[in-house]
Structure formats: structure tokens, C-alpha cells
Amino acid sequence: MPNSAPSQLNGHTMKQTSGYSATQIGLHWIVTVLVAGQYIFKDSIASAWEAYTQGQEIAFSPLVFAHVAGGMLILSFVLWRLALRFTRGVPPAPENEPGPLKTLSHVAHWGFYAVLAAMSVTGGMMWIGDITAAAQAHNVLKIVLLAMIALHVLAVPFHRIVLKNNVMSRMIRPGV
């Protein structure tokens, strides 16, 4: 069993472990691949949405289906990750990470959960509910998510080169 110490979030105690579990790591990388697929193969869903908004018939497309299924899977995996975060906990930030960066990292991780969930929900609302505001929100969130991903990826060399810690190893090897 990992060593754990409680941490606080809005007055609620959360466990803190020495590392992420294999399940947490697996879910991180599965969501990464799914999100990449959503962006790489977005043209089919964009074309289908354009046809739909113009009142045209939409023929079945495996890529459109994959986009919808991918969004549902992402939401499911985000909820699973949140459940694991509350039940198992997460490792603490590296000791040499300055306080403001620890806070930024914490906010960014919660932001990822929120934006990924909101992308899935707004995507569903635009198709199922024909809600134009959801489509607009989905398009804005897509840009926000790309910016967050860029910062998340850039944090790896920053941690390695500037802070001289190997925070990336936590997403490769499960903690003890």
C-alpha cells in the first residue's frame, strides 16, 4: 500500500500517495491518445456538423461515429480518473517546485478534468439537443484544451532542465 498523507481541497481531505497507480497512468495515456484522435480526425465531424446545420442528410461515417464514441469514452475515463483521485490520491508536487508553480499545476490538473468533461458534454448537447451555444462553447473549449496541452507538454522539459527533477517518470512507472 502506498504511503499516503492527507491534503485539503475545498475543506475535503484527499489522500496523497507516493506515485500514480498503473490504472491512473494507463487512463492518462488512453485519454491522451483519444484526445489526439479527436483532433487528428476532426474534419469528418466538422463536415457532418456543417451538413447538419444546413439541413442536409448526413450519411453514416465511421470517423463521425469514432468522434462521438471517443467523446463518450473520454468523459467516462475522466470520471474514472476523478474517482481514483479521490479514493487513491495523487503524489505530491516535487519538493523543489516553487509554491506558485505547485498552485498552477494543481489548478491546471483540475482544469483538464473540467475542460475534457465540458468538451464531451457540449459535444453531446450540440448533436442531441441541437444547441447552438453548446457548439460555440465546444469550439472555444477546443482552443483552450490545445493551449492547456501545450503548457502541459512544455512543463516536462521545464521540470527536467530548469527544476532538475524527473516529474515525467510519475506518468511512466507506477508509484510504490
Solvent accessible surface area in square Angstrom, and as a share of the most:
residue,aa,sasa,rsa
1,M,206,0.92
2,P,29,0.18
3,N,124,0.64
4,S,63,0.41
5,A,54,0.42
6,P,97,0.61
7,S,37,0.24
8,Q,120,0.53
9,L,34,0.17
10,N,133,0.68
11,G,70,0.67
12,H,124,0.55
13,T,90,0.52
14,M,8,0.04
15,K,87,0.37
16,Q,49,0.22
17,T,4,0.02
18,S,55,0.36
19,G,4,0.04
20,Y,20,0.08
21,S,20,0.13
22,A,66,0.51
23,T,58,0.34
24,Q,7,0.03
25,I,14,0.07
26,G,29,0.28
27,L,5,0.02
28,H,25,0.11
29,W,94,0.33
30,I,80,0.41
31,V,6,0.04
32,T,59,0.34
33,V,107,0.61
34,L,41,0.20
35,V,12,0.07
36,A,44,0.34
37,G,22,0.21
38,Q,29,0.13
39,Y,41,0.16
40,I,122,0.62
41,F,108,0.45
42,K,80,0.34
43,D,97,0.50
44,S,29,0.19
45,I,17,0.09
46,A,58,0.45
47,S,71,0.46
48,A,8,0.06
49,W,45,0.16
50,E,101,0.45
51,A,19,0.15
52,Y,75,0.29
53,T,80,0.47
54,Q,110,0.49
55,G,71,0.68
56,Q,102,0.45
57,E,165,0.74
58,I,60,0.31
59,A,82,0.64
60,F,160,0.67
61,S,30,0.20
62,P,95,0.60
63,L,75,0.37
64,V,24,0.14
65,F,125,0.52
66,A,53,0.41
67,H,32,0.14
68,V,64,0.37
69,A,28,0.22
70,G,5,0.04
71,G,14,0.14
72,M,127,0.57
73,L,80,0.40
74,I,8,0.04
75,L,47,0.23
76,S,58,0.38
77,F,35,0.15
78,V,1,0.01
79,L,100,0.50
80,W,121,0.42
81,R,32,0.12
82,L,35,0.18
83,A,52,0.41
84,L,32,0.16
85,R,12,0.04
86,F,98,0.41
87,T,88,0.51
88,R,47,0.17
89,G,0,0.00
90,V,19,0.11
91,P,9,0.06
92,P,64,0.40
93,A,35,0.27
94,P,24,0.15
95,E,169,0.76
96,N,79,0.40
97,E,9,0.04
98,P,62,0.39
99,G,44,0.42
100,P,107,0.67
101,L,56,0.28
102,K,73,0.31
103,T,85,0.50
104,L,112,0.56
105,S,37,0.24
106,H,74,0.33
107,V,92,0.53
108,A,35,0.27
109,H,47,0.21
110,W,56,0.20
111,G,21,0.20
112,F,29,0.12
113,Y,17,0.06
114,A,61,0.47
115,V,17,0.09
116,L,13,0.06
117,A,24,0.19
118,A,36,0.28
119,M,26,0.12
120,S,19,0.12
121,V,71,0.41
122,T,17,0.10
123,G,15,0.14
124,G,29,0.28
125,M,80,0.36
126,M,16,0.07
127,W,62,0.22
128,I,158,0.80
129,G,39,0.37
130,D,84,0.44
131,I,68,0.35
132,T,92,0.53
133,A,66,0.51
134,A,4,0.03
135,A,9,0.07
136,Q,111,0.49
137,A,39,0.30
138,H,29,0.13
139,N,77,0.39
140,V,90,0.52
141,L,32,0.16
142,K,58,0.25
143,I,118,0.60
144,V,59,0.34
145,L,4,0.02
146,L,85,0.42
147,A,55,0.42
148,M,32,0.14
149,I,55,0.28
150,A,51,0.39
151,L,126,0.63
152,H,65,0.29
153,V,91,0.53
154,L,112,0.56
155,A,39,0.31
156,V,52,0.30
157,P,56,0.35
158,F,79,0.33
159,H,19,0.08
160,R,139,0.51
161,I,119,0.60
162,V,92,0.53
163,L,24,0.12
164,K,160,0.68
165,N,24,0.12
166,N,68,0.35
167,V,28,0.16
168,M,60,0.27
169,S,20,0.13
170,R,59,0.21
171,M,24,0.11
172,I,101,0.51
173,R,146,0.53
174,P,71,0.44
175,G,25,0.24
176,V,142,0.82
